[in-house]
Amino acid sequence: MNFIARRVLRSALAVALGLGFLMAAEAAPVRDDTGATLKLAAPAQRIVSLAPGATEMLFAAGAGERILATVTGADEPESAKRIPRIGDANALVFDRLIALKPDAVVVWKDLTNELVIDSLVNKLKLNVYYVSVRSLADIPQSVRRLGVLAGTQPVADAAARAMEAKIARLPKAGAPGRGKPLDVFLMIWDSPLYTVGSRNVVSDAIARCGGRNLYDDIDFPSPIVEFKDLKKRNPDVILMSAPPLTARDWRERWSRFPDIKAVENKQLLGYPDLRLTRMGPTAIDAVPQLCSLLAEAAERKSK
């Protein structure tokens, strides 16, 4: 074999090996927030997001332009409002979803309806990626993993570092010198009575603000609770996560139960800010306002 032929052969082998490594890298498993893996042929180019918080995270990870469709309530950032809707966490227009041919469908663990997930996984055989965050510190990690899903790691890493810097400046849960924490009930809906459990960043935010989530013993993002149990737990503060008119209606109905401390002491507080309950990156920005609200409530209680 002459010199030129040997060089051509070596070059061909190098290209083949390079392509092999590239294909192996592209086919590497993607790990979601639950530890489950998806094996994609390449980074996801066509994504459907079935949770507002996941949509916000995907934009932060640099994958906003990959989102083909999302659900009702996915309105952060502003660009997300232009994405077509195909339903909500409980019901989807499956024909439209199928027509989109997504590489991955991003859902929120325990917040996306299990029947919907069963259809996605077992009937449609789609790649389902789970998002799940318990604390504010989990959000940047989730954004990093979504960057791996979409192949946008540099953007995702930069966004995650900025979030971590913000979190580092927030108050720490259990900081000394605060006294007994306020027992806080966050009311998401009235019938049934929805609140937040420990697997929700709101619980972490409340703790950082010197309070205690009344239902931090329930390991679920958004549990339904019984009114009798709520009365027994007797919260110091009720935060009503609703627009002002709805909160006013709820406040009038709560007034029939003056034996609850929050009602007796007029600690029924409107909280229309949706950033925390959406659990996307802007949840971090919402914490200072929540801390101010709870600090005022604590001052009123001490008088």
Buried (B, 14 or more C-beta within 10 A) or exposed (E): EEEEEEEEEEEEEEEEEEEEEEEEEEEEEBBBBEEEEBEBEEBBBBBBBBBBBBBBBBBBBBBBBBBBBBBEBBBBBEEBEEBEBBBBBEEBEBEBBEEBEBBBBBBBBBBBBEEBBEBBBEEBEBBBBBBBBBBBBBBBBBBBBBBBBBBBBEBBBBBBEBBBEBBEEBBEBEEEEBEEBBBBBBBBBBEEBBBBBBBBBBBBBBBBBBBBBBBBEBEBBBBEBEEEEBEEBBBBBBBBBBEEEBBEEBBEEBEEEEEBBBBEBEBBBBBEBBBBBBBBBBBBEBBBBBBEBBBEBBEEBEE
